[in-house]
Amino acid sequence: MTDGNPYARGCAWTHADGFVPIREAKMSLLDAGFSRSDVTYDVVAVWNGQFFRLQEHLDRFERSMDRLHMNLRVDRDEIEGILHECVRRSGLREAYVDMIATRGWPGRGGRDPWTFKNQFYAYAIPYLWIVEPDDQEVGSHLVIARDTVRIPEASVDPTVKNFHWGDLTRGAFEAHDRGGTVAVLPDLDGNLTEGPGFNVFLVIEGELHTPDSGVLQGLTRRTILELAEEHGLGTHVAPVPVGEAARAEEAFITSTAGGVMPVTMIDGRTLGDGQPGPITLRLRQAYWDAHDNSRWTTPINYDVT
Ligand SMILES: Cc1ncc(COP(=O)(O)O)c(C=O)c1O
């Protein structure tokens, strides 16, 4: 129910219109963020009315903009204020909060990207799950794409969060056609990378393995590596050859949109007893518990007007 709040389904902010209900948010067809995928973005979660690792998401967003030579007319404090206000107006206690920087548009006739006026957009909508909680109880069937490789990092830097999803979407269709529910793409050297919106972990002989390169340095991935260390689990951030998947006793994928999501089958092979594994479940619990830990949370003041 929206209870008369026009922002209850989500609230957006744009330079042109300020704060608007999510369905009224607009962007120009001329924005190169749309026409050229010339854009970077970041997504931070709100859980129990608190941002999770907001400063780290803002750090990554700023670094991504630097890499793309983008400059916004709003500074970090203003961005933070806009994100807070989007969530506050929506009233959402669990939210998916997106901040987007686009190349924008040029002066008349120009096409040199350094002349464009970069744009900022932000919005908060109800929290999104890559794998719904009920489906997480069953676990995902992960398919490692054979016909699709991840765009080489020498072409598109995967550490800059981006909309170049042609390869990831193609991999998702390949996984779907092969009976899978989620896809991970290999790189040109036959090492695992990542999937559409998530990083991947294998558990081999009780230790965690996740690719070191060719991936977004996911903040959920970082949180899991930190929590694993606190739990005394071994971690390996290094190339993970595709063949290693055959040795995995557990696996899971990680994202701000869904947290730690168990994988119970890889390429048709059942992992362990076919249930989400014990290390996966332990880390998933630790991950959600961390959302109440003040070292990583920033409360939203819903009362301020
Ligand atoms: C390609 C890709 N890899 C990994 C991730 C996971 O990153 P994070 O844990 O920071 O959400 C995302 C998130 O959207 C992504 O788009």
The ligand as a MOL file (V3000), in Angstrom:
LIG
                    3D

  0  0  0     0  0            999 V3000
M  V30 BEGIN CTAB
M  V30 COUNTS 16 16 0 0 0
M  V30 BEGIN ATOM
M  V30 1 C 29.1840 -7.1820 -12.8700 0
M  V30 2 C 29.0220 -7.1540 -11.3780 0
M  V30 3 N 29.8290 -7.9080 -10.6050 0
M  V30 4 C 29.7010 -7.9300 -9.2620 0
M  V30 5 C 28.7120 -7.2030 -8.6220 0
M  V30 6 C 28.5780 -7.2670 -7.1100 0
M  V30 7 O 29.0380 -6.0710 -6.5170 0
M  V30 8 P 28.5110 -5.5890 -5.0880 0
M  V30 9 O 28.7480 -6.7100 -4.1340 0
M  V30 10 O 29.3360 -4.3790 -4.7890 0
M  V30 11 O 27.0560 -5.3070 -5.2550 0
M  V30 12 C 27.8600 -6.3890 -9.3810 0
M  V30 13 C 26.8230 -5.5860 -8.7140 0
M  V30 14 O 25.9520 -5.0550 -9.3340 0
M  V30 15 C 28.0300 -6.3580 -10.7910 0
M  V30 16 O 27.2330 -5.5990 -11.5550 0
M  V30 END ATOM
M  V30 BEGIN BOND
M  V30 1 1 1 2
M  V30 2 1 2 3
M  V30 3 2 2 15
M  V30 4 2 3 4
M  V30 5 1 4 5
M  V30 6 1 5 6
M  V30 7 2 5 12
M  V30 8 1 6 7
M  V30 9 1 7 8
M  V30 10 2 8 9
M  V30 11 1 8 10
M  V30 12 1 8 11
M  V30 13 1 12 13
M  V30 14 1 12 15
M  V30 15 2 13 14
M  V30 16 1 15 16
M  V30 END BOND
M  V30 END CTAB
M  END
